[in-house]
Amino acid sequence: MTMQIAVSMKNAIFAPRSRSVESFNHDGMELARRRRHRRVLPIRQILQFALAVLAFKIFLFIQIGAVAYNGKMAELSEGNMLERAAAAIMVLDPVSKGVVTAIRR
């Protein structure tokens, strides 16, 4: 008996999720309604991406040095639209400078 329950629970875990919500009415009749979809801003993924960009800036600055980093940023700022956007994102901000000085100590 417990084996059947375990198998059915395993199948329930891997079964595709339905797009309906099933519930019971006050008189015992089963109801099925469509689940409403909410669009949510993926804040967690945005913060992870921002943290990855910050870490990449810091790593790059430490590896190639201040003079070469500023030269690369000047070169990128004279390029096409994508390169100018990358240069604007990769500018060393005060948080990055603070982290770099803390790492170098």
TORKOL-4160 file (C-alpha; in steps of 0.2 Angstrom, whole numbers, padded with zeros to 4 digits, m for minus):
105
<pt num="1" X="0000" Y="0000" Z="0000"/>
<pt num="2" X="0014" Y="0012" Z="0004"/>
<pt num="3" X="0023" Y="0008" Z="m0012"/>
<pt num="4" X="0007" Y="0014" Z="m0022"/>
<pt num="5" X="0007" Y="0030" Z="m0012"/>
<pt num="6" X="0025" Y="0033" Z="m0016"/>
<pt num="7" X="0023" Y="0029" Z="m0034"/>
<pt num="8" X="0008" Y="0041" Z="m0036"/>
<pt num="9" X="0017" Y="0055" Z="m0026"/>
<pt num="10" X="0032" Y="0053" Z="m0038"/>
<pt num="11" X="0021" Y="0054" Z="m0053"/>
<pt num="12" X="0012" Y="0069" Z="m0046"/>
<pt num="13" X="0029" Y="0078" Z="m0043"/>
<pt num="14" X="0035" Y="0075" Z="m0061"/>
<pt num="15" X="0017" Y="0078" Z="m0069"/>
<pt num="16" X="0015" Y="0093" Z="m0080"/>
<pt num="17" X="0006" Y="0107" Z="m0070"/>
<pt num="18" X="m0012" Y="0110" Z="m0076"/>
<pt num="19" X="m0018" Y="0127" Z="m0081"/>
<pt num="20" X="m0034" Y="0125" Z="m0070"/>
<pt num="21" X="m0038" Y="0126" Z="m0052"/>
<pt num="22" X="m0049" Y="0112" Z="m0046"/>
<pt num="23" X="m0060" Y="0115" Z="m0030"/>
<pt num="24" X="m0076" Y="0109" Z="m0023"/>
<pt num="25" X="m0092" Y="0119" Z="m0021"/>
<pt num="26" X="m0102" Y="0119" Z="m0005"/>
<pt num="27" X="m0113" Y="0105" Z="m0011"/>
<pt num="28" X="m0098" Y="0094" Z="m0016"/>
<pt num="29" X="m0098" Y="0097" Z="m0035"/>
<pt num="30" X="m0081" Y="0099" Z="m0042"/>
<pt num="31" X="m0077" Y="0115" Z="m0050"/>
<pt num="32" X="m0063" Y="0119" Z="m0063"/>
<pt num="33" X="m0057" Y="0137" Z="m0066"/>
<pt num="34" X="m0043" Y="0144" Z="m0077"/>
<pt num="35" X="m0028" Y="0150" Z="m0067"/>
<pt num="36" X="m0025" Y="0168" Z="m0069"/>
<pt num="37" X="m0008" Y="0173" Z="m0074"/>
<pt num="38" X="0001" Y="0187" Z="m0067"/>
<pt num="39" X="0016" Y="0195" Z="m0075"/>
<pt num="40" X="0029" Y="0198" Z="m0062"/>
<pt num="41" X="0045" Y="0208" Z="m0063"/>
<pt num="42" X="0060" Y="0196" Z="m0061"/>
<pt num="43" X="0069" Y="0206" Z="m0047"/>
<pt num="44" X="0080" Y="0192" Z="m0042"/>
<pt num="45" X="0087" Y="0189" Z="m0059"/>
<pt num="46" X="0090" Y="0208" Z="m0062"/>
<pt num="47" X="0099" Y="0209" Z="m0045"/>
<pt num="48" X="0110" Y="0194" Z="m0050"/>
<pt num="49" X="0114" Y="0201" Z="m0067"/>
<pt num="50" X="0119" Y="0218" Z="m0058"/>
<pt num="51" X="0130" Y="0209" Z="m0046"/>
<pt num="52" X="0138" Y="0199" Z="m0060"/>
<pt num="53" X="0142" Y="0215" Z="m0070"/>
<pt num="54" X="0149" Y="0223" Z="m0054"/>
<pt num="55" X="0160" Y="0208" Z="m0051"/>
<pt num="56" X="0166" Y="0208" Z="m0069"/>
<pt num="57" X="0170" Y="0226" Z="m0068"/>
<pt num="58" X="0180" Y="0224" Z="m0052"/>
<pt num="59" X="0189" Y="0208" Z="m0059"/>
<pt num="60" X="0194" Y="0217" Z="m0075"/>
<pt num="61" X="0200" Y="0233" Z="m0066"/>
<pt num="62" X="0211" Y="0223" Z="m0054"/>
<pt num="63" X="0218" Y="0212" Z="m0069"/>
<pt num="64" X="0223" Y="0225" Z="m0081"/>
<pt num="65" X="0226" Y="0240" Z="m0070"/>
<pt num="66" X="0218" Y="0258" Z="m0069"/>
<pt num="67" X="0227" Y="0265" Z="m0084"/>
<pt num="68" X="0223" Y="0251" Z="m0096"/>
<pt num="69" X="0205" Y="0250" Z="m0090"/>
<pt num="70" X="0202" Y="0269" Z="m0093"/>
<pt num="71" X="0210" Y="0267" Z="m0110"/>
<pt num="72" X="0198" Y="0253" Z="m0114"/>
<pt num="73" X="0183" Y="0263" Z="m0108"/>
<pt num="74" X="0189" Y="0278" Z="m0119"/>
<pt num="75" X="0190" Y="0267" Z="m0134"/>
<pt num="76" X="0173" Y="0259" Z="m0131"/>
<pt num="77" X="0165" Y="0276" Z="m0129"/>
<pt num="78" X="0170" Y="0281" Z="m0146"/>
<pt num="79" X="0163" Y="0265" Z="m0154"/>
<pt num="80" X="0146" Y="0261" Z="m0161"/>
<pt num="81" X="0130" Y="0262" Z="m0150"/>
<pt num="82" X="0132" Y="0245" Z="m0142"/>
<pt num="83" X="0150" Y="0249" Z="m0137"/>
<pt num="84" X="0145" Y="0266" Z="m0130"/>
<pt num="85" X="0132" Y="0257" Z="m0119"/>
<pt num="86" X="0144" Y="0245" Z="m0113"/>
<pt num="87" X="0156" Y="0259" Z="m0109"/>
<pt num="88" X="0142" Y="0268" Z="m0099"/>
<pt num="89" X="0139" Y="0252" Z="m0089"/>
<pt num="90" X="0157" Y="0248" Z="m0086"/>
<pt num="91" X="0162" Y="0265" Z="m0079"/>
<pt num="92" X="0170" Y="0262" Z="m0062"/>
<pt num="93" X="0157" Y="0268" Z="m0049"/>
<pt num="94" X="0161" Y="0273" Z="m0031"/>
<pt num="95" X="0155" Y="0256" Z="m0025"/>
<pt num="96" X="0167" Y="0247" Z="m0037"/>
<pt num="97" X="0181" Y="0258" Z="m0032"/>
<pt num="98" X="0178" Y="0255" Z="m0013"/>
<pt num="99" X="0178" Y="0236" Z="m0016"/>
<pt num="100" X="0194" Y="0237" Z="m0027"/>
<pt num="101" X="0203" Y="0247" Z="m0013"/>
<pt num="102" X="0197" Y="0235" Z="0000"/>
<pt num="103" X="0204" Y="0220" Z="m0010"/>
<pt num="104" X="0220" Y="0228" Z="m0014"/>
<pt num="105" X="0224" Y="0231" Z="0005"/>
